[in-house]
Amino acid sequence: MPIIINLDVMLAKRKMKSMDLAEQIGITPANLSILKNGKAKGVRFETLEAICKALDCKPGDIIDYVA
């Protein structure tokens, strides 16, 4: 898949655990794991916005496109 999710990179940069992020944005750790591992078929803008607010980043910092 040419869309790469760099959520683990941003979590490491912010020194935050996945569990803490999931709790802060209001999704289950399992759903965050699916997103983090690139297994998700889509992501709601609401969820993406919450992730960006929690990690103080932009969507392009966690989602990349590789041709």
N, C-alpha and C positions, 0 to 999 in steps of 0.2 A: 504494500500500500504506500503510495507516495506522500501521504500525510503523516508526519511524525509528531508525536506528543512528547514534549520536553518537560513535563510536569515534575518528574523526579529531579531534574537539574535545578529548577526553580526552588523546589523544596529544600534542596541541599544548600543553595545560595542563601536562602532565608533562615536556614537552620531550624526548619520546622518538620515535624513528623506528619506522616500521612493521616494518622489518627486524629491529630489536633486540627488539621485542615478540614477533614471530613466533619468533625464536630462543629467547627466554626462556620462552615458554609451550609450545614444542615442536610448533608447526604450521608448515606451509609458508607462505612469503610470499604465494603465490597464493591459498591458502585464507583467509588473513587479509584479503587484498584483496577477495575475494568477500564476506566478512562485513562489512567496512568500507563497501563500496559498496551494501549492502542487497540483494545478489543471492542471499544464502543462503536456503534454504528452512527452515532450522532451525539451532539451535546446541545443542551438548551442554552440560549443566550443568557438567560437568568443565572444558570449555573456558571457559565463562563465569566460573567460579570462578577459573581461572588468570589470565584477563584482569584480573579485579577485584583479585586479589592483586598482580599486576605493576604495575597503575596506581593501587593504593591507592584504590579507589573501590567503589561499590555498583552492582549491576546497573541500577538506575534512573538512574544517571549516564550510562550508555551506550546504554540502550534506552528509547525513549519511544513513547507511543501517542497518535496524533492522530486524533480522530474526524472 
